[in-house]
Amino acid sequence: MGTLKGINEIEAEIVSLVRNTVSNTLRATGAVATAVNAVKGILIGVVGGVKEVATTALPKSTSEQKATSTRSAGTESETSTKKRAKT
């Protein structure tokens, strides 16, 4: 009878240990998920800010610069032609 009582006590301790381990793991998982969502929100904000700064602070792309310089060159040559025509 004493052996059976000892086995039941060990079983109860094992069940309690597993129950506590699972409970603590689920709590930790919830905390990690909350932290991950917070970091995700922060990173989305940072990326949006970087995009905004990049579009205002960095020079235009090469294709945009070519288009702008072509338009400027056309305006300059028209001005030169008009000046020559006046003299």
C-alpha positions as CSV (number, residue, x, y, z in Angstrom):
1,M,0.0,0.0,0.0
2,G,2.9,2.4,0.8
3,T,4.4,1.9,-2.7
4,L,1.1,2.7,-4.4
5,K,0.7,5.9,-2.3
6,G,4.3,6.9,-3.2
7,I,3.6,6.4,-6.9
8,N,0.4,8.5,-6.7
9,E,2.3,11.3,-5.0
10,I,5.0,11.2,-7.7
11,E,2.3,11.2,-10.4
12,A,0.6,14.2,-8.8
13,E,3.9,16.1,-8.7
14,I,4.6,15.3,-12.4
15,V,1.1,16.4,-13.4
16,S,1.5,19.6,-11.4
17,L,4.9,20.2,-12.9
18,V,3.7,19.7,-16.5
19,R,0.6,21.9,-15.8
20,N,2.8,24.7,-14.5
21,T,5.3,24.4,-17.3
22,V,2.5,24.5,-20.0
23,S,0.9,27.5,-18.2
24,N,4.1,29.4,-18.0
25,T,5.0,28.6,-21.6
26,L,1.6,30.0,-22.8
27,R,2.1,33.1,-20.7
28,A,5.6,33.7,-22.2
29,T,4.3,33.0,-25.7
30,G,1.6,35.7,-25.2
31,A,4.2,38.2,-23.9
32,V,6.4,37.5,-26.9
33,A,3.5,37.9,-29.3
34,T,2.7,41.3,-27.8
35,A,6.3,42.3,-28.0
36,V,6.6,41.2,-31.6
37,N,3.5,43.2,-32.5
38,A,4.9,46.3,-30.8
39,V,8.2,46.0,-32.6
40,K,6.3,45.4,-35.9
41,G,4.4,48.7,-35.4
42,I,7.6,50.5,-34.6
43,L,9.4,49.2,-37.7
44,I,6.5,50.1,-39.9
45,G,6.7,53.6,-38.6
46,V,10.4,53.8,-39.1
47,V,10.3,52.5,-42.7
48,G,7.5,55.0,-43.5
49,G,9.7,57.8,-42.0
50,V,12.7,56.7,-44.0
51,K,10.7,56.7,-47.2
52,E,9.4,60.2,-46.5
53,V,12.9,61.5,-45.8
54,A,14.4,59.7,-48.8
55,T,11.9,61.2,-51.2
56,T,12.5,64.8,-50.0
57,A,16.2,64.7,-49.2
58,L,17.8,62.5,-51.9
59,P,18.3,63.7,-55.5
60,K,16.0,62.6,-58.2
61,S,16.6,59.3,-60.1
62,T,18.7,59.3,-63.3
63,S,15.7,59.1,-65.6
64,E,14.0,62.1,-63.8
65,Q,17.3,64.1,-64.1
66,K,17.6,63.4,-67.8
67,A,14.0,64.5,-68.4
68,T,14.6,67.7,-66.4
69,S,17.9,68.5,-68.1
70,T,16.3,67.9,-71.5
71,R,13.5,70.3,-70.7
72,S,16.1,72.8,-69.4
73,A,18.3,72.5,-72.5
74,G,15.3,73.2,-74.7
75,T,14.5,76.3,-72.7
76,E,18.1,77.5,-72.8
77,S,18.4,77.0,-76.6
78,E,15.2,78.9,-77.2
79,T,16.5,81.8,-75.0
80,S,19.8,81.8,-76.9
81,T,17.9,81.8,-80.3
82,K,15.8,84.7,-79.1
83,K,18.8,86.7,-78.0
84,R,20.6,86.2,-81.3
85,A,17.5,87.2,-83.2
86,K,17.4,90.5,-81.3
87,T,21.0,91.4,-82.1
